[in-house]
Amino acid sequence: MTLTELIDTLFPPGHPNRPTPEQEAILRHRHGPAWVLAGPGSGKTEVLTLLVLRLLYVENDPAQSERMPPEAIFVTTFTEKAARNLEDRISHYRNQVVSQRPDLIAIATSRNYALGHFTACAMTSCRSIAPRTTKTFD
């Protein structure tokens, strides 16, 4: 699936919520981490949702030559509410993609990518790398 096919699957031509040229430019970002900074109501969550789907499903495209394994994807937001919203959107759009392309159902059938709000992700990371020690004070 190419990026254009992904967008057309989710937003057929003429669809009112189809990504804007600016949003598509973000979706075509090729290398390294992406940081989306924009004002309220500008479509940040939508773009992040589509970027995760691009990483999971797009291959053989100038934006991305092969699919990214779900466990290699890390997405963070600043609030728990935004993280839940993002997760719900990813799930919703994933269902749309799989209904059109059943051959993609095996990709990320469970949430194998890392997604959460900044504080929770930071705490999880700290817990995983910090040794657990107990000190007794007399």
Backbone torsions as a table, in degrees:
resi	resn	phi	psi	omega
1	MET	NA	133.6	176.3
2	THR	-92.5	169.1	177.9
3	LEU	-62.6	-41.5	178.6
4	THR	-61.1	-42.0	177.8
5	GLU	-63.8	-39.6	177.8
6	LEU	-61.4	-49.4	-179.6
7	ILE	-61.8	-43.5	179.9
8	ASP	-65.1	-32.4	178.1
9	THR	-66.8	-42.3	-177.0
10	LEU	-84.4	-33.2	-176.4
11	PHE	-137.4	86.3	179.9
12	PRO	-54.4	153.2	179.3
13	PRO	-49.0	134.7	-178.5
14	GLY	90.9	-9.2	179.0
15	HIS	-63.5	134.1	-175.7
16	PRO	-65.4	-22.5	-178.5
17	ASN	-99.9	12.9	178.5
18	ARG	-59.3	141.2	-178.6
19	PRO	-56.5	142.9	176.8
20	THR	-74.6	166.9	176.0
21	PRO	-56.5	-38.1	178.7
22	GLU	-65.5	-41.8	178.6
23	GLN	-66.4	-40.7	177.6
24	GLU	-62.9	-35.4	177.9
25	ALA	-61.5	-39.1	176.9
26	ILE	-66.3	-41.2	-179.9
27	LEU	-65.0	-24.4	-179.6
28	ARG	-91.9	4.8	175.5
29	HIS	-56.2	128.2	-169.5
30	ARG	-95.4	-46.8	-167.4
31	HIS	-125.5	142.2	172.5
32	GLY	75.1	-177.6	-179.0
33	PRO	-63.0	151.9	176.2
34	ALA	-118.0	134.6	177.5
35	TRP	-121.1	118.4	-179.8
36	VAL	-104.2	117.5	-180.0
37	LEU	-124.3	116.7	-178.4
38	ALA	-158.5	166.5	-177.0
39	GLY	-77.4	174.1	179.6
40	PRO	-59.7	138.1	176.0
41	GLY	76.1	11.7	-176.7
42	SER	-89.7	-6.8	177.6
43	GLY	100.3	19.7	-179.4
44	LYS	-59.4	-48.2	-177.2
45	THR	-64.0	-38.9	178.2
46	GLU	-62.9	-43.6	-179.9
47	VAL	-65.9	-43.3	177.9
48	LEU	-62.5	-39.6	177.3
49	THR	-59.8	-49.8	-178.9
50	LEU	-66.9	-32.2	177.8
51	LEU	-66.1	-40.9	176.1
52	VAL	-62.7	-44.6	179.0
53	LEU	-63.5	-38.3	176.3
54	ARG	-59.9	-47.0	-179.8
55	LEU	-60.6	-37.6	-177.8
56	LEU	-76.4	-38.1	-167.0
57	TYR	-115.1	-19.9	-173.5
58	VAL	-87.8	137.2	173.2
59	GLU	-150.3	164.7	-179.6
60	ASN	53.6	45.8	-178.5
61	ASP	-135.2	148.3	178.4
62	PRO	-56.2	-29.7	179.4
63	ALA	-72.8	-25.9	-174.5
64	GLN	-166.2	124.3	-176.2
65	SER	-82.8	-29.2	179.2
66	GLU	-142.5	160.2	-179.6
67	ARG	-68.6	149.5	177.7
68	MET	-93.1	132.7	176.3
69	PRO	-63.8	138.4	-176.4
70	PRO	-53.8	-37.5	-177.6
71	GLU	-70.3	-7.5	177.6
72	ALA	-95.1	2.0	-177.1
73	ILE	-102.7	128.9	178.4
74	PHE	-128.4	120.3	-179.3
75	VAL	-127.2	133.0	177.5
76	THR	-133.4	150.4	176.5
77	THR	-126.0	176.7	-179.9
78	PHE	-90.3	-18.3	-178.6
79	THR	-129.9	155.0	177.2
80	GLU	-64.6	-38.2	179.1
81	LYS	-61.0	-44.0	179.1
82	ALA	-65.4	-37.1	178.7
83	ALA	-64.9	-42.9	177.8
84	ARG	-63.6	-42.2	178.8
85	ASN	-60.5	-45.3	179.6
86	LEU	-62.6	-45.2	179.4
87	GLU	-62.1	-41.0	178.1
88	ASP	-62.9	-43.1	179.9
89	ARG	-65.3	-43.2	179.0
90	ILE	-58.9	-45.8	180.0
91	SER	-62.0	-44.8	-179.8
92	HIS	-60.6	-50.2	-178.9
93	TYR	-68.9	-34.9	177.2
94	ARG	-59.4	-41.7	178.1
95	ASN	-62.2	-38.0	177.4
96	GLN	-65.2	-43.3	-179.7
97	VAL	-62.2	-48.0	-176.8
98	VAL	-66.4	-32.0	177.4
99	SER	-66.1	-31.8	177.6
100	GLN	-86.3	-30.2	-177.0
101	ARG	-130.9	77.2	-177.9
102	PRO	-58.0	-22.0	178.9
103	ASP	-65.9	-13.2	-178.6
104	LEU	-97.6	5.0	-174.5
105	ILE	-61.7	-29.9	-176.8
106	ALA	-72.2	-15.6	-177.6
107	ILE	-81.3	120.7	175.9
108	ALA	53.9	48.8	178.1
109	THR	-68.2	-26.5	168.6
110	SER	-116.5	168.5	-175.6
111	ARG	-77.3	85.7	-179.3
112	ASN	-89.2	-9.1	178.1
113	TYR	-89.5	157.8	179.3
114	ALA	-90.9	122.9	179.5
115	LEU	-143.3	135.0	176.9
116	GLY	178.8	179.0	177.3
117	HIS	-85.2	159.0	-168.8
118	PHE	-52.5	-48.9	-176.8
119	THR	-62.8	-45.0	-179.6
120	ALA	-64.0	-41.7	178.8
121	CYS	-64.5	-41.0	179.3
122	ALA	-65.1	-42.7	179.6
123	MET	-64.9	-41.2	178.5
124	THR	-62.2	-43.3	179.2
125	SER	-63.4	-44.7	-179.9
126	CYS	-62.5	-42.5	179.8
127	ARG	-64.4	-33.8	-176.8
128	SER	-77.2	-24.4	-178.1
129	ILE	-105.1	-20.5	-178.4
130	ALA	-83.8	131.4	177.4
131	PRO	-68.3	143.4	177.5
132	ARG	-85.2	116.3	-179.4
133	THR	-127.7	148.8	176.1
134	THR	-122.2	130.4	-180.0
135	LYS	-123.6	131.8	178.8
136	THR	-104.3	129.9	177.6
137	PHE	-106.3	129.8	179.2
138	ASP	-94.5	NA	NA
